[in-house]
Amino acid sequence: MLIIRLSRVGKKNLPLYRLVISEKHKDLYGDSLEILGSYNPHTKDLKISAEKTKYWLSKGAAMSATVNNLLLEKKIIEGKKVKASKDKKPKKAPAEKPAEA
């Protein structure tokens, strides 16, 4: 399955991301089919080829939640935002001690 997702590049403490299309189970930092654009989270600057992105989506490629939200903001695609972060595990309630008689 093909997926469009972010691949981190850049220096330590100064991340930059590439939007790449690759197989879902392949390493992000290995070979990718194509580099679609780049994203700078500090300036919120997204440079992306809209034509290439729409082409891959028409071929059945999926997107990560973060990429979906970025493309919605740039109005490249239409739809609803997806919750990108994972919920923290709920804390277990302390076990009640049985009442002593």
C-alpha positions, -999 to +999 in steps of 0.1 A: +000+000+000+013+034-009+012+062+016+021+099+016+039+109+048+066+131+063+102+121+064+125+140+088+156+157+075+176+186+088+198+193+118+194+183+154+168+205+171+159+221+137+137+196+119+126+199+083+104+174+066+100+160+031+067+148+019+074+115+003+054+086-012+066+051-004+054+017+006+037+018+040+060-009+056+093+004+041+118+025+060+111+062+057+148+071+053+154+045+026+143+047-010+110+065-017+091+065-050+090+103-052+096+134-032+064+155-034+075+186-014+089+199+018+075+213+051+092+236+076+073+234+110+090+266+123+077+289+096+047+267+087+059+268+051+046+240+029+060+236-006+043+208-025+035+198-060-003+198-061-004+180-095+018+151-083-001+148-051-035+146-068-020+121-092-009+097-065-042+101-046-061+092-077-040+060-080-052+050-045-024+063-022-033+070+014-021+098+036-009+101+072-031+122+094-006+150+096-002+152+058-040+152+054-043+182+078-015+201+060-031+195+026-065+207+039-050+239+052-034+246+018-068+237+001-052+210-021-078+185-010-112+188+006-126+170+036-124+171+073-094+173+096-082+141+112-069+138+148-032+134+143-020+127+178-024+095+197-043+096+230-023+088+261-032+056+279-059+062+305-047+058+340-060+028+358-083+036+387-069+024+420-082-010+430-108-008+458-099-027+489-126-051+503-142-038+534-131-056+565-157-069+589 
